[in-house]
Structures are given as structure tokens and as C-alpha cells.
Amino acid sequence: MAVQKSRKTPSKRGMHRSHSALAAPAISIEPKSGETHSRHRISRDGFYRGRKVLQTKADLAASDSDE
């Protein structure tokens, strides 16, 4: 089993832990709907980069009520 040769100083320990912090997730705003979503993901409304790419249940219900 590996055993360290000498104790890690508080300074080096702090330097090591400085990279362990969690970064806030990148959030984008959909230009058409104004909804926030994760980068490179479709929004809940089914939009991606300003285009409708997925029909949602609400879209299907709205199209059924129109007929």
C-alpha cells in the first residue's frame, strides 16, 4: 500500500482543494420563448436555437382542440 513520505502542508492542501469547488451550470435564454435552459439542450417548450424541434404534450393538445 502506498504511504506518503511527508505530510501535506495546509498551504498545499488548500491549493489542492481550490480546484474541487463546483462551478455554477451555464444557463442560456431561449430567444423565442425567453425560457432558461442548460447550454446545448432543448428547452421544455421544445425549442433549440430559436427553432421548434420537438412537439410537446401541450402542442399536441392544442392541435387536437383546434380540429
Residue pairs with C-beta under 8 A, 6 or more apart in sequence:
8 16
25 38
26 38
26 39
27 36
27 37
27 38
27 39
28 36
28 37
28 38
28 39
29 35
29 36
30 36
30 37
30 43
30 45
30 47
30 50
31 50
32 47
32 50
33 43
33 45
33 47
35 43
35 44
35 45
35 47
36 43
37 43
37 44
41 48
42 48
42 53
42 54
44 56
45 56
46 52
46 53
46 54
46 55
46 56
46 59
47 53
48 54
